[in-house]
Amino acid sequence: MNFFEKINFLESANVGEHLILVFASILIGLIIGAEREYQNKSAGLRTFILVSFGSCLFTILSIEIGVQNPDRLAANIITGIGFLGAGVIFKDDNKIGGITTATTIWATASLGMAVGSGHLYLGFWGTFLVMIILRLLVYLQNFIDNYNKIRDYRINTNSLENFEYCKKLFEDCNLKYSMIKQQYSQENISTTWRIRGKTEQHQLLVKEMIENEKINAFQY
């Protein structure tokens, strides 16, 4: 196919339809990316726009080129998005962060693919559901978290007597506890406790430990 034949092919293709699909994918990325940007997440507005746009364009090209097995191209898109999502996951002190952002990138790629294959209704309904999960379910998550907050406390005491006193302090605050690890020296006993209970009970525990002379230091 020479240059002029390629031009004719472009003229005969449904360019307008493709442009609508591309702009729809950009809109989807904009909606989800704006929410992540507002939450100050590691992946923001431009990332989600490009993920949705790129997935859409790859899907359109696979259809136009006439790939015999479009599912293979879809699988490769998902694999590539997996590497991208892994880049926003990080290890914090006692938890893994960025999981929600990584899975949102993965979901946004699927929405771009839906739009690229012509299923606009799936793309926009999926965007609506993603926004519900990201925004409305936060309240449910906070509600659960308030009633079952789990924290790891590292508490330093200078005697076995004060170490045992920590257990009484947990019980007085109506908190469930278990010992994860302990480090002992002649001057200090450092113990890591996994504490479970309501958020207000954790706040009471922190206040008690700050004011208590038997607790040398603590962190969580």
C-alpha positions in Angstrom: 0.0 0.0 0.0 1.6 3.3 -1.2 1.2 6.7 0.5 -1.8 7.8 -1.5 -3.6 4.5 -0.9 -3.1 5.0 2.8 -4.6 8.5 2.5 -7.7 6.9 0.8 -8.0 4.4 3.6 -8.0 7.1 6.2 -10.7 9.0 4.3 -12.9 5.9 4.1 -12.4 5.1 7.8 -14.9 6.3 10.3 -12.6 9.0 11.7 -15.4 10.9 13.4 -16.5 7.8 15.4 -12.9 7.1 16.5 -12.5 10.7 17.6 -15.6 10.5 19.7 -14.3 7.3 21.4 -10.9 8.9 22.1 -12.5 12.1 23.6 -14.8 9.9 25.7 -11.8 8.0 27.0 -10.1 11.3 27.9 -13.3 12.4 29.7 -13.3 9.2 31.7 -9.7 9.6 32.7 -10.3 13.3 33.6 -13.2 12.4 35.9 -11.3 9.7 37.8 -8.0 11.5 37.7 -9.5 14.7 39.2 -10.8 12.7 42.2 -7.3 11.1 42.7 -5.7 14.5 42.3 -8.0 16.1 44.8 -7.1 13.4 47.3 -3.4 14.2 46.6 -2.6 10.6 45.5 0.7 9.5 43.9 -1.0 9.1 40.5 -3.1 12.1 39.5 -4.9 13.8 36.7 -2.5 13.4 33.7 -1.7 9.8 34.6 -5.3 8.6 34.6 -6.1 10.6 31.4 -3.2 8.9 29.6 -4.0 5.5 31.0 -7.6 5.7 29.7 -6.6 7.3 26.4 -3.8 4.9 25.7 -6.0 1.8 26.5 -8.7 3.2 24.2 -6.3 3.9 21.4 -4.6 0.5 21.6 -8.0 -1.2 21.4 -9.1 0.9 18.4 -5.9 0.1 16.6 -6.2 -3.6 17.3 -9.6 -3.6 15.8 -8.6 -1.5 12.7 -5.4 -3.4 12.1 -7.4 -6.6 12.1 -5.6 -8.5 14.9 -6.8 -12.1 14.7 -6.9 -12.5 18.4 -7.8 -9.1 20.0 -7.9 -10.8 23.4 -4.1 -11.2 23.2 -3.7 -7.4 22.8 -6.1 -6.8 25.7 -4.0 -9.2 27.8 -0.8 -7.2 26.9 -2.5 -3.9 27.9 -3.5 -5.4 31.2 0.1 -6.6 31.8 1.5 -3.2 31.0 -0.9 -1.5 33.3 0.1 -4.0 36.0 3.7 -2.7 35.8 2.5 0.9 35.9 0.3 0.1 38.9 3.2 -1.5 40.8 5.1 1.8 40.6 2.6 3.6 42.8 2.6 0.9 45.6 4.9 1.7 48.5 5.8 0.3 51.9 5.0 2.5 54.9 6.0 1.9 58.5 3.4 -0.8 59.2 1.2 -1.0 56.1 1.2 -1.0 52.3 0.1 2.2 50.6 -1.0 3.0 47.1 -3.1 -0.2 46.6 -6.3 1.7 45.9 -4.6 4.0 43.4 -3.0 1.0 41.7 -6.3 -0.8 41.3 -7.9 2.4 40.1 -5.3 2.7 37.4 -6.1 -1.0 36.5 -9.9 -0.2 36.4 -9.4 3.0 34.4 -7.5 0.9 31.7 -10.5 -1.4 31.5 -12.8 1.5 31.0 -10.6 2.9 28.2 -10.6 -0.5 26.5 -14.5 -0.6 26.8 -14.8 2.7 25.1 -12.2 1.8 22.5 -14.2 -1.3 21.5 -17.3 0.9 21.1 -19.0 0.0 24.4 -19.5 3.6 25.6 -22.3 2.7 28.0 -19.9 0.3 29.8 -17.3 2.9 30.0 -19.5 5.6 31.5 -21.4 3.3 33.8 -18.1 1.9 35.0 -16.8 5.4 35.6 -19.9 6.1 37.7 -19.3 2.9 39.8 -15.6 3.7 40.2 -16.6 7.2 41.6 -19.1 5.6 44.0 -16.4 3.2 45.2 -13.8 6.0 45.6 -16.0 8.6 47.3 -19.2 7.1 48.9 -17.6 3.9 50.2 -15.0 6.0 52.1 -17.8 6.8 54.7 -18.5 3.1 55.2 -14.7 2.4 55.5 -14.4 5.1 58.1 -17.4 3.8 60.0 -15.9 0.3 60.1 -12.5 1.7 61.0 -13.9 3.7 63.9 -15.3 0.5 65.5 -12.3 -1.7 64.7 -9.2 0.3 64.5 -6.0 -1.8 64.5 -2.6 -0.2 65.3 0.8 -1.4 66.1 2.3 0.4 69.1 6.0 0.2 70.1 6.2 1.0 73.8 9.4 1.4 75.8 9.4 0.7 79.6 12.3 0.3 82.0 11.1 -2.6 84.1 9.1 -5.8 83.9 6.6 -4.3 86.4 6.0 -1.4 84.0 5.8 -3.9 81.1 3.0 -5.7 82.9 1.3 -2.4 83.6 0.9 -1.9 79.9 -1.6 -4.8 79.8 -3.6 -3.2 82.6 -3.6 0.1 80.7 -5.0 -1.6 77.5 -7.7 -3.4 79.5 -8.7 -0.1 81.3 -9.1 1.5 77.8 -11.2 -1.5 76.7 -8.7 -2.5 74.0 -7.8 -6.0 72.8 -4.1 -6.7 72.5 -1.4 -9.1 71.5 2.4 -9.0 71.7 4.1 -9.1 68.3 7.8 -8.8 69.3 10.0 -7.7 72.2 13.5 -6.4 72.6 15.2 -6.4 76.0 18.2 -4.6 77.4 19.3 -3.8 80.9 18.0 -0.2 80.7 15.0 -0.7 78.4 12.2 -3.1 77.4 10.9 -2.3 73.9 7.6 -4.2 73.0 5.5 -4.0 69.9 1.8 -4.5 70.6 -1.0 -5.0 68.1 -4.0 -3.2 69.6 -7.6 -3.4 68.4 -10.5 -1.3 69.4 -12.6 1.8 68.7 -10.8 5.0 67.5 -11.9 6.9 70.6 -10.4 4.1 72.8 -7.1 4.5 71.0 -7.2 8.2 71.6 -7.7 7.6 75.3 -4.8 5.2 75.3 -2.5 7.7 73.7 -3.5 10.4 76.2 -2.9 8.0 79.1 0.6 7.0 77.8 1.6 10.6 77.3 0.7 11.5 80.9 2.0 8.2 82.5 5.5 8.2 84.0 5.8 4.4 83.6 5.9 4.7 79.8 9.3 6.0 78.7 8.4 6.4 75.0 6.0 5.0 72.4 5.2 5.3 68.7 2.5 3.9 66.4 
